[in-house]
Amino acid sequence: MTGTGTLLDPYIIWDLNDLQAVREYDAAYFEVGADIDAAPTALWFGGAGFEPLDWPYPQKRQPSGDFASVGNWTVFPAVPGTKWDKVDELDQDGDASYIRIDALGGDVLFTSPNFNIPAGATNIRLRMEVISRVEAPGNADAKIYIRVNGSNYETANWRTLSDTVAYEYSDVNEDTFSTNPDTGLPWTVDDINGVGPNPLQAWGIKVKAGKVCRITKITALVGCHPLVNLTFDGKGHNISGLTINRTAVAPYDIQNIGLFRYLDGGEIKNLNSVNCNIRGRSDVGGILSGSYWSSGGISNCNVSGSLWSEVGDIGGIAAWMGYAGASITNCHFTGTLTCLRGDVGGICSYMFAMGGVGPLPIRDCTFSGTITAGAGWDYNAGIVAHASECDIISCHAEGTITGGDSYQGGIVAYASDTNVDDCTADMNVTGGRYNAGLVGYAVSSVPFAHSILRSRAFGNVLAPGEDYLGGLVGYADGYEIQQSMAAGNVTGGDDYIGGLVGLAYALISNCYALGNVDGDSQVGGLVGRQVQVAIENSYSAGQVTGTGANVGGLVGQVWVGGTVANSFWDIQTSGQTTSDGGTGMTTEEMNHIDIFAAVGWNFDSIWNISQVSTEDPSNIRPNSAVIDGLLDLTIINEAYPFLRCESVVHLPCDCGFEWGGAEVLGNFTPVDSKNTGESFAQALSGLKASTTYYYRARASSSPGPIKGGMKSFTTAISVPDRGPLILIQEELAHIMEVP
């Protein structure tokens, strides 16, 4: 490695050994100087592979001794009788070893080796992680418990230690001391390292009376802002064949796995990881694992390959990001993401604006591949699994999501106070409730302060027997959904199934849905149930079927003050002649701009429609004429209105005319293939003189042809041919004129 690590003279990484050595440096600036073949990492460390780069390293400590305890604690195995060695493993080992507190509750403190946070570090935080379970159905409550300068302190709120199933270990439960409770001030380096005037001396857990509970693992972690922020510039180079395999290889950490383990400020940019294979127990990212306090930016990075996790939280680029300055821009993942439980994001699993620092941007990112989650597990999406106070802008996802359960979406699974603008998803989503082609569940804490705008979903949503399903959004609460569309089929089997939105407490305007919809009750071509708010200037055209009550062509049920204005559905393609709101039209009627313009739809800046113009005829003779037309605009398979914000593809279209001797036309001309803006014409022959004919231009489309306005012409008067009688008359007239 060359250079000195400064802004003007960064360290240059030339090979795989240089890359692994980054974790040993305190310098801020790194650049990659050449493509790196990382295939040998598959054999490193007995198969564990590359060691993730820690920046900054949140130091982790396991118990190394018993300090004090209160209550009736027992241990398994019973020998030796110490407690610390039953909860000190890197990963929980279930019932192989644990400490047990009876229903009267109690507390326990442990000692550990001192932390070694470097001098000058700031924003120091102490976090505790606990894995436990109860011995009967229900939950146990606990607090994190520490000893500082001779006094014991606990967190303010009780935390739930286990889930509701007996004898099933919970996920990691955690809580944080962001200040020194003995002083009320930020931690100093000396105090957190156990050598200051107000030192950390021990840490543990306090369990509330009520449930018998087993603890199988307790870990303390300290994170901080580094002395300097990292800048890692890949300069567009490739790292090929990187392997990290931290599933069960002791003594290496098996969670928080990625090329980088943590990022606290700074940026990672212009880097390509090609054909990587990254596996860990949890918190797995293609570039960054991250944490609640991960900040900094990731930009212009590409990852291809396979990521795998046992417990959850996989992101194609990052697993976790969440503090001020966190952003992901112009990053792309191609490949497979597999998790035995859940929480998978094609770009990022969790993006949280911790402490009100949002909105955090995810912009111009793409995912292409497959997401496979464990049966019954939630939060899986093409871009972000769980987004809180984010702006997701101009992102695209394509592929499949299978195996998961609730809260799944082509772009976002669960969106809280998050804007989704100009995004496109073509993800087939299979799972349970709150599933959709774009956003599974969207909730705004301030009504209508957040939006889904100019976004599109094309994938199918399949969740037999489930509810809250939509082609675009499964459940929307307090959102504005504008200038957006869905084209995929939605198959449920229960309630609140919609071609656009399943259940909407949302303002929906200038939207449409084309997919087929099938469910039980509250089933609609656009919305299953609309509550309190309005649907405006929208339509649906897919087939709608339902086995229960409230099945409608446009809306299944309008409830508690909801309204529908200037909105339509196709009674032919939907198979529904009724709707709880909206106006039913035939397919032909819905192909005409006049129907929509008459009720105020904006065709200048919001809507457009495929159009063909009937032009004036030419060369009109007693027995023939030429009729003319112009293909104004056409897009493939689209005779209905579409949004101007869509990226449409103009393709050749078969154009011709229908004509007849009355306004009820019955004759069709041959067709010519034309492009948008081109004229076309047909010569009619065998017509009758002095007769009025009607005609209009038409262009092929699905589900029906596009038709122009009606025009007419009248053939010329017939003039007899000049014969012998005419010649004789002319000759006689000539003779009579001679003197």
N, C-alpha and C positions, 0 to 999 in steps of 0.2 A: 504494500500500500504506500502510495506516494502522497506528498502534500503535507500541510501542517494543520489542517482542520479549521482554517479560518474562512471567512466569506470570500476573500480574494484568493485564497490558496487552499481549497477544500481537499480533504483526503480523497484520493482516487482509488476506487475499488477495481482491481484488474482480474481477479479470479475468485474461485469459490472460497478459498481460505481467507482472503481479504474480507469477503462478505460475512463469514462467520465471526471474524474478529471485530466487527463493528460494535458488538455488545461489550467489548473491553475498553472502549474509548469514551472519554468524557467530552470530546470535541463536538461541535454543533453541526459542521458542514461536511457532507459526503456526496460524492458523485460516482456513478458507475462509468468506467472508461471503456468497457468492451462487453460483448455478449458473454454470458457465463453458462457453462455446461454444469448443471447441478445434478445430473443423473447419479454420480457417485454417492450422493447423500442417502440413497436407498440402503446402503450398507453401513452407514455411520452408526456408531454407538449401539452396536448389536441390533440394528434394525430400527432404532428409534428415530434416526434421520437427523436432519438439521435442527440445531438448537434455536428456537425463536429468539429474535432480537428484542431485548428489553429496553424500552426508552420512555419514561424513566422506569426503572425496575421497582414495582410495588413489592417491597420485601415481605416475605411470607414466613410465619413462624408456627411450628406445631408445639404442643405442650411438651415440656421436658421434666416436669416435676409437679407434685401436689403442693399447693400453698395453703388452702383452708377450705372447709366446707361446712354447711349447715343443713340438717335434714338427714333423712334415712336413705343414704346412697348405697347401692350395692354394685358390684362389678362382675362382669363375665368376660373371660374366665375368672374364677375366684382367686387363682394363684397366678402371679403375685397379687397381693391385695391393693396395690396402688391403682389410682384412677387414671392418671395422665396417659399411661401406655395403652389404654383402651380406646382413646380418641385421638391418637397422634398420627394416624396414617395419612398419606397424601390423598388417598381417595377413601370414601366410606366403604367398610367391608361388611355392612349389614349386621347380622347376628353373630359374626365371627368374634367380635369383641365390642363391648359397649358398657356404659355406665347407666344405672337405672335409678330413678327417683320415684318414691311412692306417691300416692294421691295427696299427701299432705304438703308436697312441694318442698323446695329447698334451693340452696345456691352452692356453687363450687367455683374455686379460683385455681388457676394453674400458673406456674412459672415457665419461662422459656428463655432461650438465648436472647440477649439484647438485640434490638434492631441496630442497624448500622447506616442510618440515613446520613448522607454527606453534608458537611458544613455548607451553609448558604442556601439550603433547600427551603422552599416556602410552601404555603398551602398544604400543610401536613395533615393527613387524615388517618385515623385508626378505624379499621373496619373488622368486624367479626363475622365469620360464617359458621353456621351450625347445620348439621344434618341429623334428623331425629325422626321418631315415630311414636305414636301412642299405642297402647295395648288394648284399646277398645274403641269402637267407633266414636268419632268426635275429634276435637282439637285441643291442644295444650297451649297455654299462653306462657311466654317467656320474655325476659329482658336481657340485653347484654349487660355484663357486670364486670367492672374493672376496679383495680386498686391503684391509687395514685397518692404518693407522699403520706402513706399511712391511713388513708380514708378510702372507703368503698363508695363507688358511684354506679348508677344504673341509667339506662336510657329512659326517656320520658314515657314512651308508649309501649304497651305490651304487643308482642308479635306472635302471630300464629305459628307454632312449631311444626305442625304436621297436617296432613290432609284428613279427609273424613273417613277414609278406609282403614280399618284396623290392620295392624301388621304390614303396613306399606310405608316404606321410607319416603319422606318428603323431599322436595327439591331443596337446594341451598336456601336457607333463610339468613338474612344478613341485616346488620344495622351499623351505624357509623357514629363515632365521636369526632366531629370536625374541629373541636376545640378541647383544650385541657380543662376538664371539669373542676380541677382543684383551684385553678386561677381564673377561669372564665375567659381566658385569652387564647389566641392561637397557640398550638403546640410549638415549642422550641425544639431545635434539633437535639439538644442535650436531654430535655425531658422525655422525648419519645424514645431516645436511646437508653433511658434508664440511669443517666448519670448527672442530671441537672438538679436544681433545688426542689423541683416538684416532679419527681420522676414517676414514670410508669413502672409498676412493680409486679403486677399480676393481672390476669384477665380470665373471664369465664362466663358463666351463665346463671341466671336466676329463673327458676320455674315456678309458676303460680300453682297453688293448690287446686286440685280438681281432677287431674288425670294422671295415671301411671304412664311415665314417659321414658323412652330409651334414647340416649345420645350416643351416636356412633362416631362423630367427628366434630372437632372444634378447631378452627384456624383463625389466627390473627394476621391481618395484612396492614401495612402502612404504605400509603401512596403520597406523593408530593409533586410539586412543580420542580422540574430539573433546574440546574444552575443556568443552563442555556437551552433554548428550544432547538429541537432537531430539524435540520433540513436535509432530506435525502432525495437527490435528483438522479433518476435512472437514465436520463439523457436519451430515452427511447430505446435503450438496450433490452435484450431478452435475458431472463433467467430461466433456463429450460430444464425440465425434469426434476424440479425440487420435490423432495419427499420429507414429510414430517409425520411420524407415526407414533403418537403418544396416547395410545388407547390403554395399554396395560404393561408398559415397559418401565419398571422401577430402576433406579430411583428418580426418574425424570418426572417433571410436572406433566399431568395428563389433561389439564384444562387451561384455558387461555392460550390457544394455539393458533399461530399464524406466522407469516414471515416476520412481522413485528408483533410483539406481545402487547405493548402499550404505547400510547402516544399522548403526550401532555403538552400541547402547544406545538408550533412548528408545522412542517408539512412533509408529505411523501408524494412525489410527483414523477410523471414521465417514465413509468416503469412497467415492463411487461413480464408477467410470470406465465410461462408457456408449458402446458401439459404437466401441471403440478398434481401431486397426490398428498393431500393434507388430512390427517385423521386425529381426532382428539375426543376426550370424553364430553367436553362442553366448550362453548365460547370459541368457535372455530371460524377464522376469517381468511380469505385468500391473500390479502395484504396485511390486515390488522385484526387482532382479536379484540382488544380494547376493553373498556369498562365504563361504569356510570360516569366517571370523571374524565374520560378520554375527550380531548379537544384537539384542535389543529385541523388541518385540511388534507384531503387526499384528492389528487386531481390527475387526469390524463393517465390513468393506470388501466391495464388490461390483464385479465386473468382467464386462463383456460385450463380445464382439467376436472378433477374430482375432489370434492370435500365431503367429509363424513364425520358425524358426531353421534354419540350414544344418547346423551341426555337432552341436548338442545342448543339453540342459539348458534345458527350458522349464517354467515353472510358471505356472499361471493366475493365482496371486497372487504367488508368489516363486519364483525359480529356486533360490537357495541360502540356507540359514540354518544356524547351527551353534554358537554360543557360549552361555554362561550367560545365561539370561533370554530366549532366543529362543522365540517362541510365535506360533501363528496360531490365532485364535479367531473363530468366527462369521463366516467369510468365504466368499464364493460366486463361482463362475465359471460363465458361460454362453457357449458359443460353440465355436470351433474352435481346436485346437492342432496345428500341423504342424511336423514336424522331418524333415529329409532323412536324419538318422542315428538319433538315439535319445535316451533319457533324458528322458521327458516325464511330468510329474505334473499332474493336473487342478488341484491347489492348489499343490503345491511339488514341484520335481524332486528336490532333495537336502536332507534334514533330518538333520544329524549333530550328536550331542552331543560336540563336540570337547573333549578333555581331561577326560572323565569328569564332565561337568556335568549329565548327564541325570537323569531322562527329560525330554525336551522335549515340550510338549503341542501337539497339533493337535486342536482340539475344535469340534464343531458346525459343520463346514464342508461345503459341497456343491459338486458338479460336475455340469453337465448339458451334454452336447455330444459332439463327436467328437475323437478323438485319432488322428492319422495319423503313423506313424513310417516311416523308411526301411527297406527290406527288409534283414533281417539284423542289425538293431540292437536292443539290449536295453533293459530297464528302462523300462516304460511303464505308467502306472496312473492310475486315476480320481482318487485323492487325492494320494499321495506315491509317486514312482518308487523312491526309495532312502531308507529310514528306518533310522537307527541310534540306539538308546537313546531311543525316543520313546514317547509315549502317544497313540494315535490313538483318539479317543473320540467317539461319536455323530456320525459323518460319513456322508454319503450321496453316491453317485455313480450316474449313469445316462447311457447313451449307448453308444458303440462305441469299441473300440481295434482298429485295423487296420494292417497293413503291417509291424509289428515282428516280432521273433524271440523270444528267450528272456526269461524273467523279466518277465511281464506279469500284472497283477491288477486286478480291479475297484476295489479300495481301495489296495493296496500291491503293488508289483512285488517288492521285496526288503526283507524285514523282519529286522533283526538286533537282538536284545535289545529288541524293541519289542512293546508290548501293543496289541491291536486289540480294542476293546470297544464293544458296542452300535452297530455299523456295519452299513450296508445298501448293497449294490451291485446294480444292474440294468444291468450293462455286458456287452455281447456282445464277447468277446475272441477275436481271430484272430491266430495266430502260431505260435511254435515250442514248445520244451520249457519246463518250469517255468511254465506258464500256468494261471490259475485265475480263478474268478468273483470271489474276494475277495483272496487273497494268493498271489502266484506262488511265492515261496520264503520260508520262515520258519525261522530258526535262533536258538537261545538258547545262549549260551556257558555258562550254568549250567542244567543240565537242570531243566525244569519251573518255572523262575523267571519265565517269561513266558507269556502266554495269548492265545488268541482266544476271546472270551467274548460270548455273546448277540448273535451277528452272523449276517447272512443274505445269501445271494447268489442272484439270480434269472436272471442272464444265461447265455447259452450260451458254451461254450468249444470252439473249432474249431481244431485243429492236426493235419491229416492227416499220418500218418507220424511223429509226434513222441511223446515220452514225458514222464512226470512231469506229468500233467494232472489237475486236480480241479475239481469244481463249486464248492468253497470254497477249497481250498489245493492247490497242485501238489505241493509237497514241504515236509514239516514235520519238524524235527529239534529235540527237546528242548522242545517246546511242550505246553501243555495246551489242548485244544480242547473247549469245553464249551457246552452250550445254544445250539448253532448249527445252521444248516440250509442246504441248497442245493437249488434247484429247477430249474436249467438243465441242458440236455443237454451231455454231454462227448463229443467225438468226437476220437479220437487216431489210432490205427493202429499204435502201437508199444506199449511196456511201461509199467506203472505208471499205470493209468488208473482213476480212482475217481469215483463220483458226489459224494463229499464230499472225499476226499483221495487223491491219486495214490500217493505213497509216504509212510508215516507212521512215524517214530520218535517217536510222540506219544501221550499219553493222550487218548483220545477218549471222552467221556461225555455222555449225554443229547443226542445229535445225530441228525439224519436227512437223507436225500437222496431226492428224488423224480424227478430227471431220468434220461433214458436215457443209457447209457454204452456206448461202442463203442471197441474197441482190439484189440490182438493178445494179449499175454500179461500175466499179473498184472492182471486186469481184474475189478473188483468194483462192485456197486451202491452200496456205501458207501466202501470202501477197496480200492485195487489191491493193495498189499502193506502189511501191518502187521508191524512189526519190534520185538521186545523188550518192548513196552508193551501196555497193555490197551485193548480196546474194551468199553464198558459201556453198557447201557441205551440202545441206539441201534437204528435200523432203516433199511431202504431199500425203495423200491417202484418204481423205474424199470426199464425193459427193459435187460437186460445181454447184450451180444454180444461175442464175441472169436474170433479165428481161430487162436490159439495155445493154450498150456498155461495152467493156473491161471486159469480163468474161473469166478467164483462169484457167486451171487445177492447175497450180502452182502460177502464178502471174497474176492478172488482168491487170495491166499496169505498165511498167517500164518507168520512166519519167525523163527527164532532167539529163541524164548522169548516171542513175542507171545501174547496170550490174547484170547478173545472171551467175554463173559458177558452173559446176559439180553438178547440182541439178536436181531433178527428180520429176515426179508425176505419179500416177497410172491412166492410161487412162480408165481402166475398172471401178474401184470404183468411180472415179470422175465424169464419164459421159462426160468428156471433152477431146477432141483430140487436142486442141490447148492451147497455153499459151504464154504470152508475155515474154518468157524466160524459160529456162529449157528444159528437155528432157522427153517426155512421154514414159512410159514403161508399159508392161502388168503386171498383178499381179504376175504371175509366175516369170517374169524376176526380179521384185523387191524383190523377196524372196531369191535371190542368192547373195552371198557376192562378186562374181567375177565382177558383174556390177559396184559396188561401188569402189572396190579396184582398178579397172582398171583406175579410174580417180583420184586416190590419197587419198581416204578416209582413215583415220587413225583407223584401227581396233585393234591396239595394246594398245592405251591408251584412245581413245575417244569413238569409236563406238564398238558395238557388234551386233551379229545377231544370231537368233536361227538356229542351224545347226544339220543335221543328216548326218552321214557318211555311205557310201556304202563300206562294207568290202569285202575281197576276199572270194570266195566260198570254200566249203569243201565237201568231200565225193562225188566227181563227179563219176557217174556210167553211163552206157549206157542209162538208162531210168530214172535216178533220180539225184538230187543234193541238197545240203544244201546251202542256201544263207544267208549271215550274214550282220548285220548293227550295228551301235553305235549311240545312242542319245547323241550328244556332248553337246547341250545346248538348252533348251526351256523355254519360259516364257508364261504365260497364254495369249491367244488371241493376239499373236504377232508374225507374220511371217516376218515383215519388220525389218530393222535395228533399234536398240535402243541404248541409251546412257549408257556408263558404269557407269556414276554417278547416274543412277536411282537405286532405291531400288526395284529390281525385285523379283518376287515370282516364284520359280521353282516348278511346279506342274507335276503330272504324265501326260503322253502323250501317245496316241494310236499310236503304231509303227508297220509298216509292209513293204510290197514291192509291186511294180508294175513290171511286167515282160512280156516278149513275145519273139517270134521268130525273130523279127526284131527290129530296133531301135525305131520304132513306137510301143510303148507298149500298151497292151490292157487287161492284166490280173492282178488281184489284190489278194493278199494273205489275210488270216485272220490277225487281229491285236492283239498285246499284249500291255498292259499298262506298260510303263517303265518310270523311273525317269532319270534325267540328269546323264550321265556317265555310264548308263547301256547298255549292249549289247542285241541284239535280233536276232532271226534266224527263218527261215521257211524252211521246206523240200518240194521240188518240186518232183512230181512223174508223171508217164505217159509221160515222155519225149521220144524223138526219139534219137536213137544212132547216133553218129557222126554228131551232129547238134549244131550250135551255137545259144545260147540264150543270151538275154540282160536283165539286171535288174538294179533297183536302189532302195535304201531305201527311205521311206517317213514317215512323222510324221504329225499327225493332228494338224491344227492351223486355225486361222481365220485371213484374209478372204480366204486363200487357204492353201493347205498342204505345209510343208517344204520338199524339196526333196534333196537327195544326188546326187553325181555324178554317171554317167552311168558306169557299168562294164559288162563284158561278160564272158561266159565260153562255152566250147564245150564238149558235152557228149562223153563218151568213145566208142570205137569200139565194136560192138556186137560180142560175141564169142558164136558159136552154142552149144547147149546142147550135152553131150556125149551120143550117142545112140548105137544100136546093131551093125551097120556097123563098127563103130569105134572099138568095142570090137573084131570083127572078124579079122580086119586088125592087131590089136595088137597081137592076138593069132597066126596068120600065121607068123608074124615076129619072134615070140618067137620060133616056130617050126624050122624055117629055121636056127636058130642060134645053134640048137642042133647038135653035130657031129655024 
